[in-house]
Amino acid sequence: MFISNESVSDDYSVDWGERLGCGMNGSVRSATKRSTGEKYAVKVIRDRPRARAEIEMHAKVMNHDNIVNLHEVYCNELKFPGESDATAKLILIMERMQGGELFTRISDLHHFTEKQAVDATRQITAALLHLHVVHNVAHRDLKPENLLYDNKLESAILKLCDFGFAKVDNGDLGTPQFTPYYASPQVLEAQRRYKHHSRDKSYTYSKSCDMWSLGVIIYILLCGYPPFFPSHPTRKGVDRVMKKRIQLGEFQFPREEWEMVSENAKNLIRGLLTVEQDDRLSIEQVLNHPWLVEAAPEIPLQSPLFIKSKDAVATALAAGNRRLRAIDLKPVADAVNPIMIRSKQRQISNNINNDNFKNSMDDKPSNPSVLIKEIRLALSHLLNLLRLPESDRVNSEYFLSFKEVIARIPQLEKYYFYEAHSLKNSTAYEIKQVLISLPEYSR
């Protein structure tokens, strides 16, 4: 692709203060084309061979409806805060994706079904078919942050972006390029050899690494948490136990979240999360799989409850919850504080003794959307509570917060009087059933 040495400011008004996101090799900002007033996304990266390779790869594969378009590229001397001198930067003018990231969009939905998950998967696989079959290219960084909607309408198109790791598969893919939680067993093995065997270049993997990542994404789409996770809280991307689980393909479909998901979906995930890359489903096989071909169920899933932000998966993993249900990190001000806990206990006790509890019960949410949010909030507190040891639950802020929210929801009144040790996974499932049974929830 032609790279202009003219000043980007002559053609575009770039908002250097607004950061839309951060790609593999650089941050993304907003810009307006002076001649037309059209809005674009601007990615700025240091001018080096790797960056120019990314541009050439993006230009090579972008002629597809499900891949973000690259319009122009400039090379200018720029100095950003923190830099001592101006250096050559490549400025990529790209299609502005107004609809946001895949998981962010889902987290904003009240109603998300398996059929909608199929629709999203079809668009992802269309992009991968173009890469794998037409261009023999491995993306190598397939993850939700790199899947963006072009607008906020229901008919929005989902597009793949960020080709900083992409490479033609000539049988020489060996560099351990990946994002934690989406890495295939072969990529992790490449990392091990790269680290411990003096950068052993004899080991290679194939573009089927993208198919493994696709399997992880579909799994999260259908339940809200990833299939592989560490056994203990960790700040690292992937710990030893998690690596072992990935290398052995050890994952489950827990009943509470998966009993309403079709067998076609589970079979597809099994085919994608197959350890041996030669046995893993190819992109052509996925496109012809019954889950993408036949009619999918329209039963509401709980994914929006758990996909709260682009950091939801990482937060869940850091929490160290075996089932990865707790994904919210509270501000420091909301952390567990013994003084605050005792204060809230006294407040709740006084409310009950003063008959204010009945008044709070009668003060039910009148707006259906508010009721849905309140039940979701109660469920979130409960799921956070259930990850704690039973001995820590009674004085937990999660327990107090759960009771406070329950006091406002007549449909869940009975749970207010449950002791902390009486709250189980089955309780969360019952509350979820109350949520999905609301007529407004299915609209």
Number of C-alpha atoms within 10 A of each C-alpha: 14 10 14 14 12 11 12 19 12 10 14 21 16 19 13 12 8 11 14 16 13 14 17 13 17 18 14 22 21 22 23 18 17 14 9 9 11 12 20 23 23 29 24 22 20 19 16 11 9 13 19 17 16 18 22 14 22 21 17 13 18 19 13 14 15 23 26 25 21 21 14 17 21 17 20 20 14 14 13 10 6 6 9 8 10 11 14 14 19 26 22 22 26 21 17 23 22 16 18 18 20 21 26 20 17 22 21 14 12 21 20 22 20 24 17 19 21 22 14 18 22 18 19 19 20 19 22 27 19 20 24 21 11 10 16 16 22 23 26 27 24 29 22 19 20 18 24 26 22 20 15 13 10 7 9 13 18 27 24 26 23 24 25 22 20 20 20 17 17 10 11 14 21 21 18 21 18 21 15 16 23 26 25 30 24 23 24 20 18 23 20 14 19 18 12 9 10 8 15 16 14 11 18 16 20 20 25 25 25 25 28 27 24 24 25 24 23 22 22 20 28 26 24 27 26 23 25 24 28 24 16 15 15 13 13 11 14 20 16 10 14 18 21 16 17 25 19 14 18 14 14 12 13 10 9 14 17 17 10 14 21 14 13 15 22 19 14 20 22 19 19 26 29 22 19 14 20 10 12 18 22 19 24 14 12 21 17 11 16 16 23 20 12 11 11 20 15 15 16 21 24 23 24 24 22 25 25 20 20 15 14 21 23 19 18 24 29 21 22 19 20 16 18 24 24 26 26 18 13 9 7 8 7 10 13 14 14 12 9 13 17 14 12 16 14 12 12 18 13 13 15 14 10 11 10 14 17 13 14 18 17 13 13 16 16 8 8 13 12 12 20 20 15 19 22 21 17 25 23 21 21 26 24 22 26 21 18 13 9 13 10 12 20 14 16 20 22 22 22 22 19 23 21 16 19 24 26 24 22 14 16 17 14 11 16 16 11 11 11 21 13 11 18 14 13 10 15 18 14 14 19 19 11 14 22 18 12 13 9 14 17 15 7
